[in-house]
């Protein structure tokens, strides 16, 4: 059974930091590209950051470049998102997604809430 379980969300003040984690099981994690997405209330889900299966290349949405860092541990089957200099517009439900290739399969977690507010 495929599972992606996000954790690490919470309430943080503007300028603060959080690290999100995504624990993967039920598939061969090291063979999948992994991504972080987010969805704010009333908005569509958007790409945040991604990393290829080997971890040797990553990419980011322009809105988070220089502030967020994605990483993975293919031994522990974990994906991470280090978020610094958080802003109120980073408030969203954050999801991790596993991608088996351009046509899938794709697996999603249920998300972890990040709220940036003073």
SESEMAR-562481 format. One record per atom (N, C-alpha, C): x, y, z; residue in one letter; atom name. Coordinates in steps of 0.1 Angstrom, whole numbers, plus 5000, padded with zeros to 4 digits. Layout:
<sites>
@x: X; y: Y; z: Z; r: a; a: CA $
...
</sites>
This chain:
<sites>
@x: 5008; y: 4988; z: 5000; r: x; a: N $
@x: 5000; y: 5000; z: 5000; r: x; a: CA $
@x: 5009; y: 5012; z: 5000; r: x; a: C $
@x: 5007; y: 5021; z: 4990; r: x; a: N $
@x: 5015; y: 5033; z: 4989; r: x; a: CA $
@x: 5010; y: 5043; z: 5000; r: x; a: C $
@x: 5020; y: 5049; z: 5007; r: x; a: N $
@x: 5017; y: 5060; z: 5016; r: x; a: CA $
@x: 5027; y: 5071; z: 5015; r: x; a: C $
@x: 5022; y: 5083; z: 5015; r: x; a: N $
@x: 5030; y: 5095; z: 5017; r: x; a: CA $
@x: 5024; y: 5103; z: 5028; r: x; a: C $
@x: 5032; y: 5105; z: 5039; r: x; a: N $
@x: 5027; y: 5112; z: 5051; r: x; a: CA $
@x: 5036; y: 5124; z: 5053; r: x; a: C $
@x: 5029; y: 5135; z: 5052; r: x; a: N $
@x: 5036; y: 5148; z: 5055; r: x; a: CA $
@x: 5035; y: 5152; z: 5069; r: x; a: C $
@x: 5045; y: 5159; z: 5074; r: x; a: N $
@x: 5045; y: 5164; z: 5088; r: x; a: CA $
@x: 5054; y: 5176; z: 5089; r: x; a: C $
@x: 5053; y: 5183; z: 5100; r: x; a: N $
@x: 5062; y: 5194; z: 5103; r: x; a: CA $
@x: 5056; y: 5208; z: 5101; r: x; a: C $
@x: 5043; y: 5208; z: 5096; r: x; a: N $
@x: 5036; y: 5221; z: 5095; r: x; a: CA $
@x: 5033; y: 5227; z: 5108; r: x; a: C $
@x: 5028; y: 5239; z: 5107; r: x; a: N $
@x: 5024; y: 5246; z: 5119; r: x; a: CA $
@x: 5023; y: 5261; z: 5117; r: x; a: C $
@x: 5022; y: 5268; z: 5128; r: x; a: N $
@x: 5020; y: 5283; z: 5128; r: x; a: CA $
@x: 5034; y: 5289; z: 5131; r: x; a: C $
@x: 5038; y: 5298; z: 5122; r: x; a: N $
@x: 5051; y: 5304; z: 5123; r: x; a: CA $
@x: 5049; y: 5319; z: 5120; r: x; a: C $
@x: 5058; y: 5327; z: 5126; r: x; a: N $
@x: 5057; y: 5342; z: 5124; r: x; a: CA $
@x: 5064; y: 5345; z: 5111; r: x; a: C $
@x: 5061; y: 5356; z: 5104; r: x; a: N $
@x: 5068; y: 5360; z: 5092; r: x; a: CA $
@x: 5083; y: 5361; z: 5095; r: x; a: C $
@x: 5091; y: 5356; z: 5086; r: x; a: N $
@x: 5105; y: 5356; z: 5087; r: x; a: CA $
@x: 5110; y: 5343; z: 5094; r: x; a: C $
@x: 5101; y: 5335; z: 5099; r: x; a: N $
@x: 5105; y: 5323; z: 5105; r: x; a: CA $
@x: 5108; y: 5312; z: 5096; r: x; a: C $
@x: 5111; y: 5300; z: 5102; r: x; a: N $
@x: 5115; y: 5288; z: 5094; r: x; a: CA $
@x: 5107; y: 5276; z: 5098; r: x; a: C $
@x: 5105; y: 5267; z: 5089; r: x; a: N $
@x: 5099; y: 5254; z: 5092; r: x; a: CA $
@x: 5106; y: 5244; z: 5083; r: x; a: C $
@x: 5106; y: 5231; z: 5087; r: x; a: N $
@x: 5111; y: 5220; z: 5079; r: x; a: CA $
@x: 5100; y: 5210; z: 5078; r: x; a: C $
@x: 5095; y: 5208; z: 5066; r: x; a: N $
@x: 5085; y: 5198; z: 5063; r: x; a: CA $
@x: 5092; y: 5184; z: 5060; r: x; a: C $
@x: 5085; y: 5174; z: 5064; r: x; a: N $
@x: 5090; y: 5160; z: 5061; r: x; a: CA $
@x: 5079; y: 5152; z: 5054; r: x; a: C $
@x: 5083; y: 5143; z: 5045; r: x; a: N $
@x: 5073; y: 5134; z: 5039; r: x; a: CA $
@x: 5079; y: 5120; z: 5039; r: x; a: C $
@x: 5072; y: 5111; z: 5047; r: x; a: N $
@x: 5076; y: 5098; z: 5048; r: x; a: CA $
@x: 5069; y: 5089; z: 5038; r: x; a: C $
@x: 5077; y: 5082; z: 5030; r: x; a: N $
@x: 5072; y: 5074; z: 5019; r: x; a: CA $
@x: 5073; y: 5059; z: 5022; r: x; a: C $
@x: 5063; y: 5051; z: 5017; r: x; a: N $
@x: 5063; y: 5037; z: 5019; r: x; a: CA $
@x: 5054; y: 5031; z: 5008; r: x; a: C $
@x: 5057; y: 5018; z: 5005; r: x; a: N $
@x: 5048; y: 5011; z: 4996; r: x; a: CA $
@x: 5052; y: 5011; z: 4982; r: x; a: C $
@x: 5063; y: 5018; z: 4979; r: x; a: N $
@x: 5068; y: 5019; z: 4965; r: x; a: CA $
@x: 5083; y: 5021; z: 4966; r: x; a: C $
@x: 5090; y: 5019; z: 4955; r: x; a: N $
@x: 5105; y: 5020; z: 4954; r: x; a: CA $
@x: 5109; y: 5035; z: 4954; r: x; a: C $
@x: 5110; y: 5041; z: 4965; r: x; a: N $
@x: 5112; y: 5055; z: 4966; r: x; a: CA $
@x: 5124; y: 5060; z: 4958; r: x; a: C $
@x: 5135; y: 5053; z: 4957; r: x; a: N $
@x: 5147; y: 5058; z: 4950; r: x; a: CA $
@x: 5145; y: 5059; z: 4935; r: x; a: C $
@x: 5134; y: 5053; z: 4930; r: x; a: N $
@x: 5131; y: 5053; z: 4916; r: x; a: CA $
@x: 5122; y: 5065; z: 4912; r: x; a: C $
@x: 5117; y: 5072; z: 4921; r: x; a: N $
@x: 5107; y: 5082; z: 4918; r: x; a: CA $
@x: 5112; y: 5097; z: 4920; r: x; a: C $
@x: 5109; y: 5105; z: 4911; r: x; a: N $
@x: 5111; y: 5120; z: 4914; r: x; a: CA $
@x: 5100; y: 5124; z: 4925; r: x; a: C $
@x: 5104; y: 5133; z: 4933; r: x; a: N $
@x: 5096; y: 5138; z: 4943; r: x; a: CA $
@x: 5094; y: 5153; z: 4943; r: x; a: C $
@x: 5082; y: 5157; z: 4946; r: x; a: N $
@x: 5078; y: 5171; z: 4945; r: x; a: CA $
@x: 5071; y: 5176; z: 4957; r: x; a: C $
@x: 5072; y: 5189; z: 4960; r: x; a: N $
@x: 5063; y: 5195; z: 4969; r: x; a: CA $
@x: 5053; y: 5205; z: 4962; r: x; a: C $
@x: 5041; y: 5204; z: 4965; r: x; a: N $
@x: 5031; y: 5213; z: 4960; r: x; a: CA $
@x: 5024; y: 5220; z: 4972; r: x; a: C $
@x: 5017; y: 5230; z: 4969; r: x; a: N $
@x: 5009; y: 5237; z: 4980; r: x; a: CA $
@x: 4996; y: 5242; z: 4974; r: x; a: C $
@x: 4986; y: 5244; z: 4983; r: x; a: N $
@x: 4973; y: 5249; z: 4979; r: x; a: CA $
@x: 4968; y: 5258; z: 4990; r: x; a: C $
@x: 4967; y: 5271; z: 4986; r: x; a: N $
@x: 4961; y: 5281; z: 4995; r: x; a: CA $
@x: 4946; y: 5281; z: 4994; r: x; a: C $
@x: 4939; y: 5286; z: 5004; r: x; a: N $
@x: 4924; y: 5287; z: 5003; r: x; a: CA $
@x: 4920; y: 5295; z: 4991; r: x; a: C $
@x: 4911; y: 5289; z: 4983; r: x; a: N $
@x: 4906; y: 5296; z: 4972; r: x; a: CA $
@x: 4915; y: 5296; z: 4960; r: x; a: C $
@x: 4926; y: 5290; z: 4961; r: x; a: N $
@x: 4935; y: 5290; z: 4949; r: x; a: CA $
@x: 4938; y: 5275; z: 4945; r: x; a: C $
@x: 4943; y: 5274; z: 4933; r: x; a: N $
@x: 4947; y: 5261; z: 4927; r: x; a: CA $
@x: 4960; y: 5256; z: 4934; r: x; a: C $
@x: 4961; y: 5243; z: 4933; r: x; a: N $
@x: 4974; y: 5237; z: 4938; r: x; a: CA $
@x: 4985; y: 5241; z: 4929; r: x; a: C $
@x: 4997; y: 5245; z: 4935; r: x; a: N $
@x: 5008; y: 5249; z: 4927; r: x; a: CA $
@x: 5021; y: 5242; z: 4931; r: x; a: C $
@x: 5029; y: 5241; z: 4921; r: x; a: N $
@x: 5042; y: 5234; z: 4923; r: x; a: CA $
@x: 5051; y: 5243; z: 4932; r: x; a: C $
@x: 5058; y: 5237; z: 4941; r: x; a: N $
@x: 5068; y: 5245; z: 4949; r: x; a: CA $
@x: 5082; y: 5241; z: 4947; r: x; a: C $
@x: 5085; y: 5228; z: 4947; r: x; a: N $
@x: 5099; y: 5223; z: 4945; r: x; a: CA $
@x: 5099; y: 5209; z: 4941; r: x; a: C $
@x: 5109; y: 5205; z: 4934; r: x; a: N $
@x: 5110; y: 5191; z: 4930; r: x; a: CA $
@x: 5124; y: 5186; z: 4929; r: x; a: C $
@x: 5126; y: 5173; z: 4930; r: x; a: N $
@x: 5139; y: 5167; z: 4930; r: x; a: CA $
@x: 5139; y: 5154; z: 4923; r: x; a: C $
@x: 5148; y: 5151; z: 4914; r: x; a: N $
@x: 5148; y: 5139; z: 4907; r: x; a: CA $
@x: 5152; y: 5127; z: 4916; r: x; a: C $
@x: 5151; y: 5115; z: 4911; r: x; a: N $
@x: 5152; y: 5103; z: 4919; r: x; a: CA $
@x: 5166; y: 5102; z: 4926; r: x; a: C $
@x: 5176; y: 5107; z: 4919; r: x; a: N $
@x: 5190; y: 5105; z: 4924; r: x; a: CA $
@x: 5193; y: 5117; z: 4934; r: x; a: C $
@x: 5185; y: 5127; z: 4934; r: x; a: N $
@x: 5188; y: 5138; z: 4943; r: x; a: CA $
@x: 5198; y: 5148; z: 4937; r: x; a: C $
@x: 5203; y: 5146; z: 4925; r: x; a: N $
@x: 5213; y: 5154; z: 4919; r: x; a: CA $
@x: 5209; y: 5167; z: 4912; r: x; a: C $
@x: 5195; y: 5168; z: 4911; r: x; a: N $
@x: 5190; y: 5180; z: 4905; r: x; a: CA $
@x: 5177; y: 5184; z: 4911; r: x; a: C $
@x: 5174; y: 5197; z: 4913; r: x; a: N $
@x: 5162; y: 5201; z: 4919; r: x; a: CA $
@x: 5158; y: 5214; z: 4912; r: x; a: C $
@x: 5145; y: 5217; z: 4913; r: x; a: N $
@x: 5140; y: 5230; z: 4907; r: x; a: CA $
@x: 5129; y: 5235; z: 4917; r: x; a: C $
@x: 5127; y: 5248; z: 4915; r: x; a: N $
@x: 5119; y: 5256; z: 4924; r: x; a: CA $
@x: 5109; y: 5265; z: 4917; r: x; a: C $
@x: 5098; y: 5268; z: 4923; r: x; a: N $
@x: 5090; y: 5279; z: 4918; r: x; a: CA $
@x: 5097; y: 5292; z: 4921; r: x; a: C $
@x: 5095; y: 5302; z: 4912; r: x; a: N $
@x: 5102; y: 5315; z: 4914; r: x; a: CA $
@x: 5098; y: 5321; z: 4927; r: x; a: C $
@x: 5086; y: 5319; z: 4932; r: x; a: N $
@x: 5082; y: 5325; z: 4944; r: x; a: CA $
@x: 5090; y: 5320; z: 4957; r: x; a: C $
@x: 5096; y: 5308; z: 4956; r: x; a: N $
@x: 5103; y: 5303; z: 4967; r: x; a: CA $
@x: 5118; y: 5302; z: 4965; r: x; a: C $
@x: 5123; y: 5305; z: 4954; r: x; a: N $
@x: 5138; y: 5303; z: 4951; r: x; a: CA $
@x: 5145; y: 5312; z: 4961; r: x; a: C $
@x: 5156; y: 5306; z: 4966; r: x; a: N $
@x: 5165; y: 5313; z: 4976; r: x; a: CA $
@x: 5160; y: 5312; z: 4990; r: x; a: C $
@x: 5147; y: 5308; z: 4992; r: x; a: N $
@x: 5142; y: 5307; z: 5005; r: x; a: CA $
@x: 5139; y: 5292; z: 5009; r: x; a: C $
@x: 5135; y: 5284; z: 5000; r: x; a: N $
@x: 5132; y: 5270; z: 5003; r: x; a: CA $
@x: 5143; y: 5261; z: 4997; r: x; a: C $
@x: 5145; y: 5249; z: 5004; r: x; a: N $
@x: 5155; y: 5239; z: 4999; r: x; a: CA $
@x: 5148; y: 5226; z: 5000; r: x; a: C $
@x: 5148; y: 5218; z: 4989; r: x; a: N $
@x: 5143; y: 5205; z: 4989; r: x; a: CA $
@x: 5154; y: 5195; z: 4990; r: x; a: C $
@x: 5152; y: 5184; z: 4998; r: x; a: N $
@x: 5162; y: 5174; z: 4999; r: x; a: CA $
@x: 5155; y: 5160; z: 5001; r: x; a: C $
@x: 5163; y: 5150; z: 4999; r: x; a: N $
@x: 5157; y: 5136; z: 5001; r: x; a: CA $
@x: 5168; y: 5127; z: 5006; r: x; a: C $
@x: 5163; y: 5116; z: 5013; r: x; a: N $
@x: 5171; y: 5106; z: 5018; r: x; a: CA $
@x: 5166; y: 5093; z: 5013; r: x; a: C $
@x: 5173; y: 5087; z: 5003; r: x; a: N $
@x: 5168; y: 5075; z: 4996; r: x; a: CA $
@x: 5171; y: 5062; z: 5005; r: x; a: C $
@x: 5178; y: 5064; z: 5016; r: x; a: N $
@x: 5179; y: 5052; z: 5025; r: x; a: CA $
@x: 5167; y: 5052; z: 5035; r: x; a: C $
@x: 5164; y: 5064; z: 5040; r: x; a: N $
@x: 5152; y: 5065; z: 5049; r: x; a: CA $
@x: 5139; y: 5067; z: 5042; r: x; a: C $
@x: 5139; y: 5068; z: 5029; r: x; a: N $
@x: 5126; y: 5070; z: 5021; r: x; a: CA $
@x: 5119; y: 5083; z: 5026; r: x; a: C $
@x: 5127; y: 5094; z: 5027; r: x; a: N $
@x: 5122; y: 5106; z: 5032; r: x; a: CA $
@x: 5124; y: 5118; z: 5022; r: x; a: C $
@x: 5115; y: 5127; z: 5022; r: x; a: N $
@x: 5116; y: 5139; z: 5014; r: x; a: CA $
@x: 5115; y: 5151; z: 5024; r: x; a: C $
@x: 5122; y: 5161; z: 5022; r: x; a: N $
@x: 5122; y: 5173; z: 5031; r: x; a: CA $
@x: 5120; y: 5186; z: 5023; r: x; a: C $
@x: 5115; y: 5196; z: 5030; r: x; a: N $
@x: 5114; y: 5209; z: 5025; r: x; a: CA $
@x: 5118; y: 5219; z: 5036; r: x; a: C $
@x: 5130; y: 5225; z: 5035; r: x; a: N $
@x: 5134; y: 5235; z: 5045; r: x; a: CA $
@x: 5129; y: 5248; z: 5040; r: x; a: C $
@x: 5121; y: 5255; z: 5048; r: x; a: N $
@x: 5115; y: 5268; z: 5044; r: x; a: CA $
@x: 5120; y: 5279; z: 5053; r: x; a: C $
@x: 5127; y: 5288; z: 5047; r: x; a: N $
@x: 5132; y: 5300; z: 5055; r: x; a: CA $
@x: 5126; y: 5313; z: 5050; r: x; a: C $
@x: 5127; y: 5323; z: 5058; r: x; a: N $
@x: 5122; y: 5336; z: 5055; r: x; a: CA $
@x: 5107; y: 5335; z: 5050; r: x; a: C $
@x: 5099; y: 5328; z: 5058; r: x; a: N $
@x: 5085; y: 5326; z: 5055; r: x; a: CA $
@x: 5077; y: 5339; z: 5055; r: x; a: C $
@x: 5068; y: 5339; z: 5046; r: x; a: N $
@x: 5059; y: 5351; z: 5044; r: x; a: CA $
@x: 5045; y: 5347; z: 5045; r: x; a: C $
@x: 5036; y: 5356; z: 5048; r: x; a: N $
@x: 5022; y: 5353; z: 5049; r: x; a: CA $
@x: 5016; y: 5346; z: 5036; r: x; a: C $
@x: 5021; y: 5349; z: 5025; r: x; a: N $
@x: 5016; y: 5343; z: 5013; r: x; a: CA $
@x: 5022; y: 5329; z: 5010; r: x; a: C $
@x: 5030; y: 5324; z: 5020; r: x; a: N $
@x: 5034; y: 5310; z: 5019; r: x; a: CA $
@x: 5024; y: 5301; z: 5027; r: x; a: C $
@x: 5014; y: 5307; z: 5033; r: x; a: N $
@x: 5003; y: 5300; z: 5040; r: x; a: CA $
@x: 4996; y: 5291; z: 5030; r: x; a: C $
@x: 4996; y: 5278; z: 5033; r: x; a: N $
@x: 4989; y: 5269; z: 5024; r: x; a: CA $
@x: 4990; y: 5255; z: 5031; r: x; a: C $
@x: 4983; y: 5246; z: 5024; r: x; a: N $
@x: 4984; y: 5231; z: 5027; r: x; a: CA $
@x: 4995; y: 5226; z: 5018; r: x; a: C $
@x: 5005; y: 5220; z: 5024; r: x; a: N $
@x: 5016; y: 5215; z: 5016; r: x; a: CA $
@x: 5015; y: 5200; z: 5014; r: x; a: C $
@x: 5017; y: 5196; z: 5002; r: x; a: N $
@x: 5016; y: 5182; z: 4998; r: x; a: CA $
@x: 5029; y: 5177; z: 4992; r: x; a: C $
@x: 5033; y: 5164; z: 4994; r: x; a: N $
@x: 5043; y: 5158; z: 4987; r: x; a: CA $
@x: 5037; y: 5149; z: 4976; r: x; a: C $
@x: 5044; y: 5148; z: 4965; r: x; a: N $
@x: 5039; y: 5139; z: 4954; r: x; a: CA $
@x: 5051; y: 5131; z: 4949; r: x; a: C $
@x: 5048; y: 5118; z: 4946; r: x; a: N $
@x: 5058; y: 5110; z: 4940; r: x; a: CA $
@x: 5054; y: 5108; z: 4925; r: x; a: C $
@x: 5064; y: 5109; z: 4917; r: x; a: N $
@x: 5062; y: 5108; z: 4902; r: x; a: CA $
@x: 5071; y: 5097; z: 4896; r: x; a: C $
@x: 5064; y: 5088; z: 4890; r: x; a: N $
@x: 5071; y: 5077; z: 4884; r: x; a: CA $
@x: 5075; y: 5080; z: 4869; r: x; a: C $
@x: 5072; y: 5092; z: 4864; r: x; a: N $
@x: 5076; y: 5095; z: 4851; r: x; a: CA $
@x: 5066; y: 5105; z: 4845; r: x; a: C $
@x: 5067; y: 5108; z: 4832; r: x; a: N $
@x: 5058; y: 5118; z: 4826; r: x; a: CA $
@x: 5044; y: 5113; z: 4826; r: x; a: C $
@x: 5042; y: 5100; z: 4825; r: x; a: N $
@x: 5028; y: 5095; z: 4825; r: x; a: CA $
@x: 5024; y: 5089; z: 4838; r: x; a: C $
@x: 5032; y: 5091; z: 4848; r: x; a: N $
@x: 5029; y: 5085; z: 4861; r: x; a: CA $
@x: 5036; y: 5072; z: 4863; r: x; a: C $
@x: 5032; y: 5065; z: 4874; r: x; a: N $
@x: 5021; y: 5068; z: 4883; r: x; a: CA $
@x: 5025; y: 5080; z: 4892; r: x; a: C $
@x: 5015; y: 5086; z: 4898; r: x; a: N $
@x: 5016; y: 5097; z: 4907; r: x; a: CA $
@x: 5009; y: 5093; z: 4920; r: x; a: C $
@x: 5016; y: 5096; z: 4931; r: x; a: N $
@x: 5010; y: 5094; z: 4944; r: x; a: CA $
@x: 5011; y: 5107; z: 4952; r: x; a: C $
@x: 5000; y: 5109; z: 4960; r: x; a: N $
@x: 4999; y: 5122; z: 4967; r: x; a: CA $
@x: 4998; y: 5118; z: 4982; r: x; a: C $
@x: 5003; y: 5127; z: 4991; r: x; a: N $
@x: 5000; y: 5127; z: 5005; r: x; a: CA $
@x: 4988; y: 5135; z: 5008; r: x; a: C $
@x: 4984; y: 5136; z: 5020; r: x; a: N $
@x: 4972; y: 5143; z: 5024; r: x; a: CA $
@x: 4975; y: 5157; z: 5028; r: x; a: C $
@x: 4988; y: 5160; z: 5030; r: x; a: N $
@x: 4991; y: 5174; z: 5032; r: x; a: CA $
@x: 4994; y: 5178; z: 5047; r: x; a: C $
@x: 5001; y: 5188; z: 5049; r: x; a: N $
@x: 5004; y: 5194; z: 5062; r: x; a: CA $
@x: 5002; y: 5209; z: 5061; r: x; a: C $
@x: 4995; y: 5215; z: 5071; r: x; a: N $
@x: 4992; y: 5229; z: 5070; r: x; a: CA $
@x: 5003; y: 5238; z: 5075; r: x; a: C $
@x: 5006; y: 5248; z: 5067; r: x; a: N $
@x: 5016; y: 5258; z: 5071; r: x; a: CA $
@x: 5009; y: 5272; z: 5072; r: x; a: C $
@x: 5009; y: 5278; z: 5083; r: x; a: N $
@x: 5003; y: 5291; z: 5085; r: x; a: CA $
@x: 5014; y: 5301; z: 5089; r: x; a: C $
@x: 5015; y: 5312; z: 5081; r: x; a: N $
@x: 5025; y: 5322; z: 5085; r: x; a: CA $
@x: 5017; y: 5335; z: 5089; r: x; a: C $
@x: 5018; y: 5338; z: 5101; r: x; a: N $
@x: 5010; y: 5349; z: 5106; r: x; a: CA $
@x: 5017; y: 5354; z: 5119; r: x; a: C $
@x: 5015; y: 5367; z: 5121; r: x; a: N $
@x: 5020; y: 5373; z: 5134; r: x; a: CA $
@x: 5008; y: 5374; z: 5144; r: x; a: C $
</sites>
